[in-house]
Amino acid sequence: MLNRRNFLTAAVGVAAATGLTACAKDDGGSGGSSSGGGGDKKITLGFSQVGSESGWRSANTDSVKSAAKEAGYNLKFSDAQQKQENQISAIRSFIAQKVDVIAFSPVKVTGWDAVLQEAKAAKIPVVLTDRSVETKDESLFVTLVGSDFTDEGRRAAKILEKVLEKAGHKGKVKIAQLEGTTGSAPAIERAKGFKEVMEAEHKDDWKIVVTQTGDFTRAGGKQVMAAFLQSNPDIDVLFAHNDDMAIGAIQSIEAAGKKPGKDILIVSIDGVKDGFVAMSEGKINAIVECNPLLGPQLMEVVQTVKDGGSVERWIKTKESDFMQDQAKDALPTRKY
């Protein structure tokens, strides 16, 4: 486990996010003929999504919707449009509708205790997905299904070492950092992980000379990168907290007459389709994968919670299955 509580890391694997459309309003999607447990009564899941700010988020939304349909759940979906007040309103609406389980990907890490207390009082279990929250009362949510953002930041720093070596860069490294949404778990933790490696191994030669949020959007990445280049025209490296900001930044780099991937080396996180395209063109040097396909795991957790089962036991089973699969993959094939 990786979190304060039961933390399920997204399964390792190839998960290139394709450009899928995200919903921009509440809808009551449902599907499938299976009952989802509990006799003929379908499980009703209230899900509040952060928004549709990036290719990763669009793929994540599609994964949740398709997995809910496959499981036969009645999905109440809400797009918060990156506003915490919209998510709180959606969660209160789910409570009023007496859904079976509430799941949401928090816009920010703080400010949830009051509404989560309301869900607890209504005896509706809450599952976090993709992002974590900070609370002194960890009984307010069951578990988190998501990725280790701090480790993603560490891996971004380690892969930058290889990028710099391949580029033949010598001496000091001036880094610009495009942060995600201020106060969000991925922005906080990716910056933390990157800084850990930088301070431990590159304290004398790496320096973040400018850092600012691009709000995980292409438009934000483009605008902020243009400002970076005005104040710090001699930047060597861009570390973007997601691919979409990196893609936006590429536009500003090219507009300034520089070559992305050469004049300014770029490392980002996610692994969406357009990110891979930019990498194939040499405009992004490296991408740390973050798997958006959390829907199937989320639905299994929802089923376990609704059935009154042990999430801890479910996680241990999944970890055991994963380790066994890894061991099988490592064994040589033998023919008799």
Sine and cosine of phi, psi and omega as CSV:
sin_phi,cos_phi,sin_psi,cos_psi,sin_omega,cos_omega
0.00,0.00,0.50,-0.87,-0.13,-0.99
-0.86,-0.52,-0.18,0.98,-0.12,-0.99
-0.93,-0.36,-0.04,-1.00,0.08,-1.00
-0.87,0.50,-0.51,0.86,-0.03,-1.00
-0.84,-0.54,-0.58,-0.82,0.00,-1.00
-0.99,0.17,0.94,-0.35,-0.11,-0.99
-0.88,-0.47,0.85,-0.53,0.01,-1.00
-0.96,-0.27,0.92,-0.40,0.03,-1.00
-0.97,0.23,0.66,-0.75,0.04,-1.00
-0.84,0.55,0.67,-0.74,-0.06,-1.00
-0.86,0.51,0.64,-0.77,0.01,-1.00
-0.95,0.30,0.65,-0.76,0.04,-1.00
0.24,-0.97,0.08,-1.00,0.03,-1.00
-0.98,0.21,0.83,-0.55,-0.05,-1.00
-0.60,-0.80,0.87,0.49,0.02,-1.00
-0.93,0.36,0.85,-0.52,-0.06,-1.00
-0.98,0.18,0.81,-0.59,0.05,-1.00
-1.00,0.01,0.27,-0.96,-0.06,-1.00
-0.97,0.23,1.00,-0.08,-0.03,-1.00
-0.94,-0.34,0.41,-0.91,-0.07,-1.00
-1.00,0.06,0.73,-0.69,0.05,-1.00
-0.99,-0.14,0.52,-0.86,0.02,-1.00
-0.98,0.22,0.57,-0.82,-0.04,-1.00
-0.90,-0.44,0.27,0.96,0.01,-1.00
-0.43,-0.90,0.25,-0.97,0.06,-1.00
-0.89,0.46,0.65,-0.76,0.15,-0.99
-0.50,-0.86,0.35,-0.94,-0.05,-1.00
-0.93,-0.36,0.87,0.50,-0.04,-1.00
-0.91,0.42,0.61,-0.79,0.09,-1.00
-0.48,-0.88,0.20,-0.98,0.02,-1.00
0.05,-1.00,0.08,-1.00,0.01,-1.00
0.98,0.18,0.31,-0.95,-0.02,-1.00
-0.95,-0.31,-0.15,0.99,0.00,-1.00
-0.95,0.30,0.41,-0.91,-0.11,-0.99
-1.00,0.10,-0.35,0.94,-0.05,-1.00
0.93,0.36,0.47,0.88,0.04,-1.00
1.00,0.05,0.22,-0.98,0.08,-1.00
0.91,0.41,0.73,0.69,0.02,-1.00
0.94,0.33,-0.69,-0.72,-0.03,-1.00
-1.00,-0.01,-0.07,1.00,-0.06,-1.00
-0.99,0.15,0.84,-0.55,0.04,-1.00
-0.95,0.30,0.54,-0.84,0.16,-0.99
-0.96,0.28,0.74,-0.67,0.09,-1.00
-0.98,-0.21,0.87,-0.49,-0.04,-1.00
-0.93,-0.38,0.83,-0.55,0.13,-0.99
-1.00,-0.08,0.85,-0.52,-0.05,-1.00
-0.82,-0.57,0.83,-0.55,0.06,-1.00
-0.95,-0.32,0.90,-0.44,0.00,-1.00
-1.00,-0.04,0.51,-0.86,0.02,-1.00
-0.83,0.56,-0.78,0.63,-0.06,-1.00
0.17,-0.99,-0.52,-0.85,0.02,-1.00
-0.66,-0.76,0.73,0.69,-0.16,-0.99
-0.98,0.19,-0.22,0.97,-0.12,-0.99
-0.45,-0.89,0.20,-0.98,0.08,-1.00
-0.89,0.46,-0.60,0.80,0.04,-1.00
-0.87,0.49,-0.72,0.70,-0.05,-1.00
-0.91,0.42,-0.62,0.78,0.02,-1.00
-0.88,0.47,-0.69,0.73,0.02,-1.00
-0.92,0.40,-0.61,0.79,0.03,-1.00
-0.90,0.43,-0.69,0.72,0.04,-1.00
-0.87,0.50,-0.72,0.69,0.01,-1.00
-0.88,0.47,-0.63,0.78,0.01,-1.00
-0.89,0.45,-0.69,0.73,0.00,-1.00
-0.90,0.43,-0.72,0.70,-0.04,-1.00
-0.91,0.42,-0.71,0.71,-0.04,-1.00
-0.93,0.36,-0.59,0.81,0.02,-1.00
-0.93,0.36,-0.61,0.79,0.05,-1.00
-0.90,0.43,-0.66,0.76,0.04,-1.00
-0.90,0.44,-0.69,0.72,0.01,-1.00
-0.88,0.47,-0.61,0.79,-0.02,-1.00
-0.98,0.20,-0.22,0.97,-0.01,-1.00
0.99,0.15,0.42,0.91,-0.01,-1.00
-1.00,0.03,0.45,-0.89,0.15,-0.99
-1.00,0.01,0.96,-0.29,-0.09,-1.00
-0.99,-0.11,0.83,-0.56,0.15,-0.99
-0.98,-0.22,0.96,-0.28,-0.14,-0.99
-0.95,-0.30,0.67,-0.74,0.04,-1.00
-0.69,-0.72,0.73,-0.68,0.06,-1.00
-0.99,-0.16,0.88,-0.48,-0.07,-1.00
-0.99,0.14,-0.12,0.99,0.00,-1.00
0.79,0.61,0.63,0.78,0.07,-1.00
0.89,0.46,0.44,0.90,0.02,-1.00
-0.87,-0.50,0.84,-0.55,-0.05,-1.00
-0.88,0.48,-0.61,0.79,-0.02,-1.00
-0.90,0.44,-0.51,0.86,0.06,-1.00
-0.93,0.36,-0.61,0.79,0.03,-1.00
-0.92,0.38,-0.68,0.73,0.01,-1.00
-0.88,0.47,-0.66,0.75,0.05,-1.00
-0.89,0.46,-0.66,0.75,0.01,-1.00
-0.90,0.43,-0.69,0.73,0.00,-1.00
-0.89,0.46,-0.66,0.76,0.04,-1.00
-0.91,0.42,-0.57,0.82,0.07,-1.00
-0.91,0.41,-0.66,0.75,0.05,-1.00
-0.88,0.47,-0.64,0.77,0.03,-1.00
-0.89,0.46,-0.71,0.71,0.00,-1.00
-0.89,0.45,-0.55,0.83,0.01,-1.00
-0.99,0.16,-0.10,1.00,0.03,-1.00
0.85,0.53,0.75,0.66,0.08,-1.00
-0.91,0.42,0.27,-0.96,-0.02,-1.00
-0.98,0.20,-0.65,0.76,-0.03,-1.00
-0.61,-0.80,0.58,-0.81,0.10,-0.99
-0.93,-0.38,0.72,-0.70,0.12,-0.99
-0.76,-0.65,0.57,-0.82,0.07,-1.00
-0.37,-0.93,0.42,-0.91,0.07,-1.00
-0.96,-0.29,0.96,-0.26,-0.19,-0.98
-0.92,0.40,0.70,-0.71,0.07,-1.00
-0.88,0.48,-0.72,0.69,0.00,-1.00
-0.77,-0.63,0.20,-0.98,-0.05,-1.00
-0.99,0.11,-0.42,0.91,-0.08,-1.00
-0.93,-0.36,0.27,-0.96,0.11,-0.99
1.00,-0.06,0.37,0.93,-0.09,-1.00
-0.94,-0.33,-0.21,0.98,-0.16,-0.99
-0.82,0.57,-0.70,0.72,-0.08,-1.00
-0.88,0.47,-0.76,0.64,-0.05,-1.00
-0.95,0.33,-0.53,0.85,0.05,-1.00
-0.94,0.33,-0.52,0.85,0.11,-0.99
-0.90,0.44,-0.61,0.80,0.03,-1.00
-0.91,0.42,-0.65,0.76,0.04,-1.00
-0.91,0.42,-0.65,0.76,0.02,-1.00
-0.90,0.44,-0.68,0.73,0.01,-1.00
-0.89,0.47,-0.53,0.85,0.02,-1.00
-0.99,0.11,0.00,1.00,0.01,-1.00
0.87,0.49,0.63,0.77,0.08,-1.00
-0.94,-0.34,0.90,-0.43,-0.01,-1.00
-0.92,0.39,0.56,-0.83,-0.02,-1.00
-0.88,-0.48,0.75,-0.66,0.06,-1.00
-0.89,-0.46,0.79,-0.61,0.08,-1.00
-1.00,0.05,0.59,-0.81,0.06,-1.00
-0.71,-0.70,0.65,-0.76,-0.02,-1.00
0.95,0.32,-0.81,0.59,-0.11,-0.99
-0.86,-0.51,0.46,-0.89,-0.02,-1.00
-0.99,-0.12,0.15,-0.99,0.13,-0.99
-0.79,-0.61,0.32,-0.95,0.10,-1.00
-0.96,-0.29,0.84,-0.54,0.02,-1.00
-0.46,-0.89,0.56,-0.83,0.05,-1.00
-0.98,0.18,-0.33,0.94,0.00,-1.00
-0.95,-0.31,1.00,-0.08,-0.07,-1.00
-0.97,0.22,-0.04,1.00,0.09,-1.00
-0.98,0.21,-0.09,1.00,-0.04,-1.00
-0.97,0.24,-0.26,0.96,0.10,-0.99
-0.64,-0.77,0.42,-0.91,-0.10,-1.00
-0.99,0.15,-0.76,0.65,-0.07,-1.00
-0.24,-0.97,0.09,-1.00,0.06,-1.00
-0.82,-0.57,0.80,-0.60,0.11,-0.99
-0.96,-0.28,0.94,-0.34,-0.07,-1.00
-0.09,-1.00,-0.26,-0.97,-0.05,-1.00
-0.94,-0.33,0.28,-0.96,0.03,-1.00
-1.00,0.01,1.00,-0.08,-0.08,-1.00
-0.92,0.40,-0.57,0.82,0.01,-1.00
-0.89,0.47,-0.67,0.74,0.02,-1.00
-0.93,0.38,-0.54,0.84,0.07,-1.00
-0.88,0.47,-0.64,0.77,0.06,-1.00
-0.90,0.44,-0.66,0.75,0.04,-1.00
-0.88,0.47,-0.70,0.71,-0.02,-1.00
-0.91,0.41,-0.55,0.83,0.06,-1.00
-0.89,0.46,-0.65,0.76,0.02,-1.00
-0.92,0.38,-0.66,0.75,-0.02,-1.00
-0.93,0.38,-0.61,0.80,0.01,-1.00
-0.96,0.28,-0.45,0.89,0.07,-1.00
-0.90,0.44,-0.56,0.83,0.07,-1.00
-0.82,0.57,-0.71,0.71,-0.02,-1.00
-0.94,0.34,-0.61,0.79,0.02,-1.00
-0.89,0.46,-0.70,0.71,0.01,-1.00
-0.90,0.44,-0.65,0.76,0.02,-1.00
-0.90,0.44,-0.70,0.71,-0.01,-1.00
-0.91,0.43,-0.58,0.82,-0.01,-1.00
-0.98,0.21,-0.17,0.99,-0.01,-1.00
0.96,0.29,0.42,0.91,-0.03,-1.00
-0.97,0.26,0.74,-0.67,0.03,-1.00
-0.85,-0.52,0.52,-0.85,0.10,-0.99
1.00,0.04,-0.42,-0.91,-0.08,-1.00
-0.91,0.41,0.50,-0.87,0.01,-1.00
-0.83,-0.56,0.88,-0.48,0.03,-1.00
-0.99,-0.15,0.87,-0.49,-0.13,-0.99
-0.92,-0.38,0.72,-0.69,0.18,-0.98
-0.97,-0.23,0.67,-0.75,-0.03,-1.00
-0.86,-0.50,0.85,-0.53,0.12,-0.99
-0.99,-0.10,0.95,-0.30,-0.06,-1.00
-1.00,0.08,0.40,-0.92,0.10,-0.99
-0.97,0.22,-0.17,-0.99,-0.04,-1.00
-0.80,0.60,0.78,-0.62,-0.03,-1.00
-0.85,0.53,0.78,-0.62,0.03,-1.00
1.00,0.03,-0.07,1.00,0.02,-1.00
-1.00,0.10,0.46,-0.89,-0.03,-1.00
-0.86,0.51,-0.73,0.68,-0.01,-1.00
-0.89,0.45,-0.59,0.81,0.01,-1.00
-0.91,0.41,-0.72,0.70,-0.02,-1.00
-0.91,0.42,-0.75,0.66,-0.15,-0.99
-0.98,0.19,-0.57,0.82,0.05,-1.00
-0.92,0.39,-0.64,0.77,0.06,-1.00
-0.90,0.44,-0.65,0.76,0.00,-1.00
-0.89,0.46,-0.74,0.67,-0.03,-1.00
-0.90,0.44,-0.67,0.75,0.02,-1.00
-0.89,0.46,-0.70,0.72,-0.03,-1.00
-0.91,0.41,-0.58,0.82,0.02,-1.00
-0.83,0.55,-0.77,0.64,-0.02,-1.00
-0.92,0.38,-0.67,0.74,-0.03,-1.00
-0.87,0.49,-0.71,0.71,-0.04,-1.00
-0.96,0.27,-0.51,0.86,-0.02,-1.00
-0.98,0.20,-0.56,0.83,-0.16,-0.99
-0.85,-0.53,-0.25,0.97,-0.09,-1.00
-0.66,-0.75,0.57,0.82,-0.07,-1.00
-0.87,0.48,-0.53,0.85,-0.08,-1.00
-1.00,-0.03,-0.34,0.94,-0.10,-0.99
-0.88,-0.47,-0.30,0.95,0.03,-1.00
-0.96,-0.30,0.63,-0.77,0.07,-1.00
-0.54,-0.84,0.78,-0.63,0.13,-0.99
-0.99,0.14,0.95,-0.31,-0.11,-0.99
-1.00,0.02,-0.35,0.94,0.02,-1.00
-0.40,-0.92,0.63,-0.77,0.00,-1.00
-0.52,-0.85,0.68,-0.74,-0.01,-1.00
-0.31,-0.95,0.46,-0.89,0.02,-1.00
-0.96,0.27,0.65,-0.76,0.16,-0.99
-0.92,-0.38,0.13,0.99,0.10,-1.00
0.87,0.50,0.44,0.90,0.04,-1.00
0.90,0.43,0.25,0.97,-0.04,-1.00
-0.92,-0.39,0.39,-0.92,0.05,-1.00
-0.91,0.41,-0.68,0.73,0.00,-1.00
-0.88,0.48,-0.65,0.76,0.03,-1.00
-0.91,0.41,-0.67,0.74,0.02,-1.00
-0.89,0.46,-0.66,0.75,0.01,-1.00
-0.90,0.43,-0.74,0.67,-0.05,-1.00
-0.91,0.42,-0.73,0.69,-0.05,-1.00
-0.94,0.35,-0.62,0.79,0.01,-1.00
-0.91,0.42,-0.60,0.80,0.05,-1.00
-0.87,0.50,-0.65,0.76,0.04,-1.00
-0.93,0.36,-0.63,0.78,0.05,-1.00
-0.83,0.55,-0.72,0.69,-0.08,-1.00
-0.93,0.36,-0.45,0.89,0.08,-1.00
-0.95,0.32,-0.68,0.73,-0.06,-1.00
-1.00,0.06,-0.45,0.89,-0.04,-1.00
-0.66,-0.75,0.96,0.27,-0.07,-1.00
-0.93,0.37,-0.21,0.98,-0.05,-1.00
-0.98,-0.21,0.46,0.89,0.06,-1.00
-0.87,0.49,0.68,-0.73,0.05,-1.00
-1.00,-0.09,-0.58,0.82,-0.17,-0.99
-0.68,-0.73,0.60,-0.80,0.19,-0.98
-0.90,-0.43,0.83,-0.55,0.16,-0.99
-0.96,-0.29,0.94,-0.35,-0.01,-1.00
-0.97,-0.26,0.71,-0.70,-0.03,-1.00
-0.95,0.32,-0.21,0.98,0.17,-0.98
-0.43,-0.90,0.25,-0.97,-0.07,-1.00
-0.90,0.44,-0.64,0.77,-0.07,-1.00
-0.88,0.48,-0.66,0.75,0.06,-1.00
-0.91,0.42,-0.62,0.79,0.03,-1.00
-0.89,0.46,-0.65,0.76,0.00,-1.00
-0.92,0.40,-0.64,0.77,0.08,-1.00
-0.90,0.44,-0.65,0.76,0.00,-1.00
-0.90,0.45,-0.58,0.82,0.01,-1.00
-0.84,0.54,-0.62,0.78,0.01,-1.00
-0.88,0.48,-0.66,0.75,0.00,-1.00
-0.95,0.31,-0.59,0.81,0.03,-1.00
-0.89,0.45,-0.70,0.71,0.01,-1.00
-0.93,0.38,-0.61,0.79,0.02,-1.00
-0.90,0.43,-0.44,0.90,0.02,-1.00
-1.00,0.07,0.06,1.00,0.03,-1.00
0.99,0.13,0.28,0.96,0.02,-1.00
-0.95,-0.30,0.32,-0.95,0.00,-1.00
-0.97,-0.23,0.92,-0.40,0.06,-1.00
-0.91,0.41,0.68,-0.73,-0.03,-1.00
1.00,-0.02,-0.21,0.98,0.03,-1.00
-0.81,-0.59,-0.91,0.42,0.04,-1.00
-0.93,0.36,-0.61,0.80,0.09,-1.00
-0.79,-0.61,0.90,-0.43,0.02,-1.00
-0.97,0.23,0.63,-0.78,-0.09,-1.00
-0.80,-0.60,0.79,-0.61,0.13,-0.99
-0.84,-0.55,0.75,-0.66,0.02,-1.00
-0.71,-0.71,-0.01,-1.00,-0.03,-1.00
-0.76,-0.65,0.65,-0.76,0.17,-0.99
0.62,-0.79,-0.98,0.21,-0.07,-1.00
0.97,-0.22,0.65,0.76,0.06,-1.00
-0.99,0.13,0.23,-0.97,-0.09,-1.00
-0.83,0.56,-0.76,0.65,-0.03,-1.00
-0.91,0.42,-0.47,0.88,0.08,-1.00
-0.91,0.41,-0.69,0.73,0.03,-1.00
-0.91,0.41,-0.59,0.81,0.05,-1.00
-0.88,0.48,-0.73,0.68,0.02,-1.00
-0.88,0.47,-0.59,0.81,0.02,-1.00
-0.94,0.35,-0.62,0.78,0.02,-1.00
-0.91,0.41,-0.43,0.90,0.03,-1.00
-1.00,0.02,0.00,1.00,0.02,-1.00
0.98,0.17,0.20,0.98,-0.04,-1.00
-1.00,0.02,-0.45,0.89,0.19,-0.98
-0.92,-0.40,0.74,-0.67,-0.09,-1.00
-0.99,0.10,-0.55,0.83,-0.02,-1.00
-0.32,-0.95,0.52,-0.85,0.03,-1.00
-0.75,-0.66,0.73,-0.68,0.12,-0.99
-1.00,-0.04,0.83,-0.56,-0.07,-1.00
-0.95,0.31,0.65,-0.76,0.21,-0.98
-0.75,-0.66,0.91,-0.43,-0.13,-0.99
-0.97,0.26,0.87,-0.50,0.02,-1.00
-1.00,0.06,-0.15,0.99,-0.17,-0.99
-1.00,0.08,0.92,0.40,-0.07,-1.00
-1.00,-0.03,-0.13,0.99,-0.11,-0.99
-0.82,0.58,-0.80,0.61,-0.03,-1.00
-0.86,0.51,-0.67,0.74,0.03,-1.00
-0.91,0.42,-0.64,0.76,0.02,-1.00
-0.88,0.48,-0.69,0.73,-0.03,-1.00
-0.92,0.40,-0.57,0.82,0.06,-1.00
-0.91,0.41,-0.65,0.76,0.04,-1.00
-0.91,0.42,-0.68,0.73,0.02,-1.00
-0.85,0.52,-0.69,0.72,0.02,-1.00
-0.89,0.46,-0.70,0.72,0.01,-1.00
-0.88,0.48,-0.70,0.72,0.00,-1.00
-0.90,0.44,-0.71,0.70,-0.03,-1.00
-0.90,0.43,-0.57,0.82,0.01,-1.00
-0.98,0.20,-0.08,1.00,-0.02,-1.00
0.98,0.21,0.32,0.95,-0.01,-1.00
-0.99,0.14,0.07,-1.00,-0.02,-1.00
-1.00,0.00,0.90,-0.44,0.05,-1.00
-0.92,0.40,-0.60,0.80,0.02,-1.00
-0.86,0.52,-0.69,0.72,0.00,-1.00
-0.92,0.39,-0.63,0.77,0.02,-1.00
-0.88,0.48,-0.70,0.72,-0.01,-1.00
-0.89,0.45,-0.69,0.72,0.01,-1.00
-0.88,0.47,-0.63,0.78,0.04,-1.00
-0.89,0.45,-0.69,0.72,0.01,-1.00
-0.90,0.44,-0.65,0.76,0.02,-1.00
-0.90,0.44,-0.65,0.76,0.01,-1.00
-0.90,0.43,-0.70,0.72,0.02,-1.00
-0.87,0.49,-0.68,0.74,-0.02,-1.00
-0.90,0.45,-0.70,0.71,-0.01,-1.00
-0.90,0.43,-0.61,0.79,0.04,-1.00
-0.91,0.41,-0.66,0.75,0.03,-1.00
-0.89,0.45,-0.64,0.77,0.03,-1.00
-0.89,0.45,-0.65,0.76,0.00,-1.00
-0.91,0.42,-0.66,0.75,0.02,-1.00
-0.89,0.46,-0.67,0.74,0.01,-1.00
-0.89,0.45,-0.47,0.88,-0.05,-1.00
-0.99,0.14,-0.29,0.96,-0.05,-1.00
-0.99,0.16,0.64,-0.77,0.05,-1.00
-0.94,0.33,0.54,-0.84,0.05,-1.00
-0.98,0.18,0.69,-0.72,-0.05,-1.00
-0.79,-0.61,0.75,-0.67,0.03,-1.00
-0.95,-0.31,0.68,-0.73,0.00,-1.00
-0.93,-0.37,0.00,0.00,0.00,0.00
